[in-house]
Amino acid sequence: MTKEEKTKEIEKLAVALAGTTHFYLTDISKLTAINTSKLRRLYFKKNIRMQVVKNSLLKKAMEKTTGRDYKELMGAPLKGSTAVLFTEIGSEPAKIIKEFRKTNDRPILKAAFVEQAVYLGDNQIDVLAAIKSKNELIGDIISLLQSPARNVISALTNPERKFVNQ
């Protein structure tokens, strides 16, 4: 790669990092071409973009991105083969990784940056998979708000039901 190509790649990565609030760093080495293709298709269906990167270029792109602190990601997570997953929904990559690993030993989660929080290590996969999306949280709040109204309406429309327990 020429210096000019590296500069362009760093710029592209910096723009991608600045344009997302969620990304994962994974290790997909040792996956066969067929399994890598299957994994890419699963990511594509969920609107997740996977990009294999050079660690040195990713580190420079992180340093170039302003307004975010990536210091924790610059050490151990940037060793070995790295694939970056850019996503709109913070928990989706973790769910796909968990499902995919039922039949494969990879990908391995190196780190994740979700909503300004850093998650380090593969042991964080269950925590990340359990994070609710913004739409799921809104749905939960609406359900909680509707619950008391449903109980009142149900009690009023069912005359056999007693209001006071005897």
Secondary structure by P-SEA (a helix, b strand, c coil): ccaaaaaaaaaaaaaaaaaccbbbbbbcccccaaaaaaaaaaaaaacbbbbbbcaaaaaaaaaaccccccccccccccccbbbbbbbcccaaaaaaaaaaaccccccccccccccccccccccaaaaaaacccaaaaaaaaaaaaaaaaaaaaaaaaccccccccc
